[in-house]
Amino acid sequence: MDKTDQLLLRELMINSRIHITQLAKKLKISREVATYRLNRLKKESVILDFVTEIDYTKLGFVAAAVFINVKSTKQKEFKEFLSKTDFVSWVAELSGLWSFGLSIVGKTIDEVNQHLLQILNKFKEDIIDHRFTLHHKSTFFYEKYLDYVSQIKTKNRKVEYQVDHKDKIILHELSKNSRLDCVYLARKVKLTAPAVANRIRKLESSGYISKYSIFVDISKLGLFQYSVFVTNKDVIDKENFVNHLRQHKNISFIAKYIGDQFIEFGIFVRDPYNLRERLQEIEEKFPHNRVIEMSLFQKEFVSIGLPSCIFK
């Protein structure tokens, strides 16, 4: 990839719904060239998915993170099973304490637990160990892969909006592909394109949609990504730590969990030997942190887009 490809990816990470004409203008290239480059990056599987980040809690769902060890002889079958389930929203192959990390979604904690039991029972002879913890909040910063760190902005108060059946169809379609245009969506919900655009604006301002981005194969960006778990019993220090992570150029996501003391964050480097240096820099600023676990992301193969069970 050249500099133009990288800039194209960065713009899509900031807003994957950007119109191709506007994208071309930002890159100072023709619309035709922008279209060609975008299609090539998809064909080469640099871009894996066009993501709409949707607040599943506003739709009445809860989610949990599952970290799991599976016997090596069954890992291929395990991956195929997860790829076909309708309640899994993200999966990554890991190296370290766990062999897989994934997120599962359900209407209630009990339903989420039932989904977990479905996985455990199907592979009961092959699962060595697992950990289950409920999500509180996850924030993603994919644009940092391309050297873009946005400033923290004070968010305006969310407007009240009650979604209806047509809104849910729009959310479902956008969850599969954030770049779908209003004309296509209008045909799906039998409304005019301006009416669909208005509904999308309401879904954004009310907090149902928080961001449009892209899901990429970071190995093709020349990056190595790690998941790091830390504990910190000092509440104020922990909050300062989270704010620091948000602005850190090498932090790709932050995950908080309900009822657990630890915080998970993703950190990426161009050279694995730089990982120790990055972590030491963080440790010097926050000496009360204690790293309790770390894993290398081998490959993410199910994106963070919402699973289909939410829209049934």
C-alpha positions in Angstrom: 0.0 0.0 0.0 1.1 3.5 -0.7 0.4 6.8 1.1 -2.9 7.3 -0.8 -4.2 3.8 0.2 -3.3 4.6 3.9 -5.1 7.9 3.8 -8.1 6.3 2.1 -8.2 3.7 4.9 -7.9 6.4 7.6 -10.8 8.4 6.2 -13.0 5.2 6.1 -12.0 4.4 9.7 -13.1 7.8 10.8 -16.4 7.6 8.8 -17.0 4.6 6.5 -20.2 6.2 5.1 -18.3 9.0 3.5 -19.5 9.5 -0.1 -17.0 8.4 -2.7 -17.0 11.9 -4.3 -16.1 13.5 -0.9 -13.5 10.8 -0.3 -11.9 11.4 -3.6 -11.8 15.2 -2.9 -10.1 14.6 0.5 -7.5 12.4 -1.2 -7.0 14.8 -4.1 -7.7 12.0 -6.7 -10.5 11.4 -9.1 -13.7 9.6 -8.2 -12.8 6.7 -10.5 -9.3 6.3 -8.9 -10.9 6.4 -5.4 -13.4 3.7 -6.4 -10.7 1.5 -7.9 -8.5 1.8 -4.8 -11.4 1.0 -2.5 -12.4 -2.0 -4.5 -8.8 -3.3 -4.6 -8.4 -3.0 -0.9 -11.6 -5.0 -0.5 -10.5 -7.6 -3.0 -7.1 -8.0 -1.3 -8.9 -8.5 2.0 -7.3 -5.5 3.7 -10.8 -4.2 4.3 -12.8 -7.1 5.8 -16.0 -5.3 6.7 -17.7 -1.9 6.8 -18.8 -1.5 10.4 -21.7 0.4 12.0 -21.2 0.6 15.8 -24.6 0.2 17.3 -25.5 0.5 21.0 -27.1 -2.9 21.6 -28.1 -1.9 25.1 -30.5 0.6 23.7 -32.1 -2.3 21.8 -32.6 -4.2 25.0 -29.6 -6.6 24.8 -26.6 -7.5 27.0 -23.3 -8.9 25.9 -20.4 -10.9 27.5 -16.8 -11.6 26.6 -15.7 -15.2 26.6 -12.1 -16.3 26.6 -11.6 -19.9 25.9 -9.0 -22.6 25.3 -9.8 -25.3 22.7 -7.7 -28.4 21.8 -5.7 -27.7 18.7 -7.2 -30.6 16.9 -10.7 -29.0 17.2 -9.8 -25.4 16.6 -10.8 -25.4 12.9 -14.2 -26.9 13.6 -14.6 -24.4 16.5 -13.9 -21.4 14.2 -16.4 -22.7 11.6 -19.1 -23.1 14.3 -18.6 -19.6 15.6 -18.6 -18.1 12.2 -22.1 -19.5 11.6 -23.7 -18.7 14.9 -26.3 -15.9 15.1 -25.3 -14.7 18.6 -21.6 -14.1 18.2 -20.5 -10.5 17.4 -16.6 -10.7 17.5 -14.0 -13.5 17.4 -10.2 -13.5 17.4 -7.6 -16.2 17.5 -5.2 -15.5 20.3 -1.7 -16.6 21.4 -1.1 -16.6 25.1 -3.3 -17.7 28.0 -6.3 -18.2 25.7 -6.7 -19.6 22.1 -9.9 -17.6 21.3 -11.7 -14.4 22.5 -15.3 -13.7 21.5 -18.4 -11.7 22.4 -21.8 -13.2 22.7 -25.1 -11.3 22.8 -28.5 -12.0 24.3 -31.7 -10.3 25.5 -30.9 -11.2 29.2 -28.0 -12.4 31.2 -29.7 -15.8 31.3 -30.0 -16.0 27.5 -26.3 -15.0 27.2 -25.5 -17.8 29.6 -27.6 -20.2 27.5 -25.6 -19.2 24.4 -22.4 -19.9 26.3 -23.7 -23.3 27.4 -24.5 -24.1 23.8 -20.9 -23.6 22.9 -19.6 -25.5 26.0 -21.9 -28.4 25.4 -21.1 -28.8 21.7 -17.3 -28.8 22.4 -17.4 -30.3 25.9 -14.7 -32.8 25.2 -12.4 -30.2 23.6 -12.7 -27.1 25.7 -9.8 -27.0 28.2 -10.8 -23.8 30.1 -12.8 -20.7 29.7 -13.6 -17.3 31.3 -17.0 -15.5 31.1 -17.5 -11.8 32.0 -20.2 -9.3 31.2 -19.4 -6.3 29.1 -20.0 -2.8 30.6 -18.6 -0.7 27.7 -16.2 -1.1 24.8 -14.7 1.7 22.8 -12.8 1.2 19.5 -10.2 3.4 17.9 -9.4 1.8 14.6 -8.3 5.1 13.1 -5.2 5.0 15.2 -3.9 2.2 13.1 -3.3 5.0 10.5 -1.8 7.6 12.9 -5.0 9.5 13.7 -6.0 10.2 17.3 -9.2 12.2 17.7 -9.6 14.6 20.5 -12.1 13.8 23.3 -15.2 15.8 22.8 -18.0 16.6 25.2 -21.0 14.9 23.8 -24.3 16.6 23.5 -27.1 15.2 25.5 -28.7 12.4 23.5 -32.2 13.1 22.2 -35.0 10.8 23.1 -36.1 8.6 20.2 -38.1 5.3 20.2 -37.2 3.0 17.3 -39.9 1.3 15.3 -39.9 -1.7 12.9 -38.5 0.3 10.0 -35.7 1.7 12.1 -34.7 -1.8 13.1 -34.6 -2.9 9.5 -32.3 0.1 8.7 -30.1 -0.8 11.7 -29.9 -4.4 10.6 -28.9 -3.5 7.0 -26.3 -1.0 8.2 -24.9 -3.5 10.7 -24.1 -5.7 7.7 -22.6 -2.9 5.6 -22.2 0.7 6.8 -21.8 2.0 3.2 -25.3 1.1 2.0 -26.9 4.2 0.6 -30.3 5.7 1.4 -31.7 4.7 -2.0 -31.0 1.0 -1.3 -32.3 1.3 2.3 -35.5 3.1 1.1 -36.4 0.1 -1.0 -36.0 -2.2 2.0 -38.3 -0.2 4.2 -40.6 1.2 1.5 -39.9 4.9 2.3 -38.3 7.7 0.3 -34.5 8.2 0.5 -34.8 11.6 2.3 -37.1 9.9 4.9 -34.5 7.2 5.4 -31.7 9.8 5.8 -33.8 11.6 8.4 -34.3 8.4 10.3 -30.5 7.7 10.3 -29.8 11.2 11.6 -32.3 10.5 14.5 -30.6 7.1 15.2 -27.2 8.9 15.4 -28.4 11.8 17.6 -30.2 9.5 19.9 -27.1 7.3 20.4 -28.3 4.1 18.7 -25.5 4.6 16.1 -22.2 5.9 17.5 -19.8 5.5 14.6 -19.1 4.2 11.2 -15.8 2.5 10.6 -14.1 -0.4 8.9 -12.8 -3.7 10.1 -9.3 -4.4 8.6 -6.7 -7.2 8.6 -4.1 -5.3 10.6 -1.4 -7.8 9.6 -1.6 -6.3 6.2 -0.9 -2.9 7.7 2.3 -4.4 9.2 1.0 -4.3 12.7 1.0 -6.6 15.7 -1.9 -6.2 18.2 -2.0 -7.4 21.8 -4.8 -7.6 24.4 -3.7 -6.5 27.8 -5.6 -6.9 31.1 -4.6 -4.7 34.1 -6.0 -4.1 37.5 -6.0 -0.9 39.5 -7.8 -0.5 42.9 -7.6 3.3 42.9 -10.8 4.5 41.3 -9.6 8.0 40.4 -6.3 6.7 39.1 -8.2 4.1 37.0 -10.3 6.8 35.4 -7.3 8.9 34.6 -5.7 5.8 33.2 -8.7 5.2 30.9 -8.6 8.8 29.7 -4.8 8.4 29.0 -5.5 5.2 26.9 -8.1 7.1 24.9 -5.5 9.6 23.7 -2.6 7.1 23.4 -1.6 6.6 19.8 -1.1 2.9 20.1 -4.3 1.9 21.9 -6.9 0.4 19.6 -9.7 -0.4 22.0 -10.7 -0.2 25.7 -13.1 -2.7 27.3 -14.7 -2.4 30.8 -16.5 -5.3 32.4 -19.3 -5.5 35.0 -18.3 -6.5 38.5 -14.6 -7.0 37.6 -11.6 -4.9 38.7 -9.7 -5.3 35.5 -9.7 -3.2 32.3 -8.7 -4.7 29.0 -7.1 -2.6 26.2 -5.7 -3.4 22.8 -2.2 -2.1 22.0 -0.5 -2.3 18.6 3.1 -2.0 17.5 5.0 -2.3 14.3 7.7 -4.4 16.0 7.0 -6.8 18.8 10.2 -5.7 20.5 8.6 -2.3 21.0 5.8 -3.7 23.1 7.8 -3.8 26.3 8.8 -0.2 25.8 5.2 1.0 25.2 4.0 -0.9 28.3 6.8 0.5 30.4 5.9 4.0 29.4 2.3 3.4 30.6 3.6 1.8 33.8 5.7 4.8 34.6 2.7 7.1 34.4 0.4 4.7 36.3 2.5 2.7 38.8 -0.6 1.3 40.6 -1.5 -0.7 37.5 -0.7 -4.4 37.5 -0.7 -6.4 34.2 -2.4 -9.7 34.9 -2.7 -11.1 31.4 -1.6 -10.5 27.8 -2.3 -12.2 24.5 -1.3 -11.7 20.9 -4.1 -11.3 18.3 -3.3 -13.8 15.6 -6.4 -13.0 13.5 -9.8 -11.4 14.0 -12.3 -13.3 11.8 -15.7 -12.1 13.0 -16.2 -8.3 13.2 -17.7 -6.2 16.0 -20.8 -5.8 13.9 -24.0 -6.9 15.8 -25.1 -10.5 15.3 -28.3 -11.3 13.5 -30.1 -12.5 16.7 -30.6 -8.9 17.7 -32.8 -8.2 14.7 -35.0 -11.3 14.7 
